[in-house]
């Protein structure tokens, strides 16, 4: 059934994107989403790579400035990198709509606690009713699972609308240190999965997720979750495609070779200084060992706004 959450109308004909490049050498056999509105803007269905057996297919979506910044220091809401591009006209609207395309393709969405704090009125649902209907036609629930990662639960704003509106299915993704806090502050009956420290420990039998309950996935030791274990649990819960909207988790997943794609929308503004970058809170890669990417596609709204899609490539090393 359609959700009762906020929706928006979009000027599809005015958001039409120009396909600048499409990499025909990359195989994308899995349907994400398709509908007439998508084809008006994007020109084609959104397809993904093959789904791994032991984890979801993971993809991240971020909008960056020309110097790779993802938030203004004076106002840290991520979408402002798009909306404060005063020359983009509908470029920022199209940026927001492309995020909704990616949400409508996902079975689950990961949000960082910092994102919830910076965006107190946002919820992890699809804001376009046409995209919501398209995902329902594919047999998906109207609202994807919202997965909230936390080390110990202390950084989560539990009074956020995400948890209080009653329509967003929630999974807390934490370590043993966060279990008590997440369970205490959950707004619904909780189901605890774990704690598991290895993939071999995971046991699922006749598991049917209930979106009227809050699930708490507990992995790792002390206050550090084990992401390989956590993603395998999500896969066993039926989450095949996972959208990561957390810059910190994007970097961590790349460290652990768990990120498949990056959707990086490129807003032609410049920030500089100490404004936030994607991997600012993570450990930097070295000159001899770092992920590479291969462009899947480039779309352009105007000379002030581009939409780039990357396949992430691991295991390319320099012999030293």
ABEGO torsion letter per residue (X at the ends): XBBABBBBBBBAAAABBBBABBBAABBBABBABBBAAAAAAAGBBBBBBBBBAABBBBBBBBBBBAAGBABBAABABAAAAAAABAAAEAAAAAAAAAAAAAAAABABBBBBAAAAAABAABBBBBABAAAAAAAAAAGBBABBBBBBBBAAGAABBAABAAAAAGABBBBBBBBAAAAAAAAAABABBBBBBOBBABAAABBBBGBBBBAABBBBBBBEBEABBBAAAAAAAAAAAGBABBBBABAAAAAAAAAAGABABBBBBBBBBBAEEABBBAAAABBBBBAABBBBBBBABBBBABAABBBBBBBBBBGBBBBX
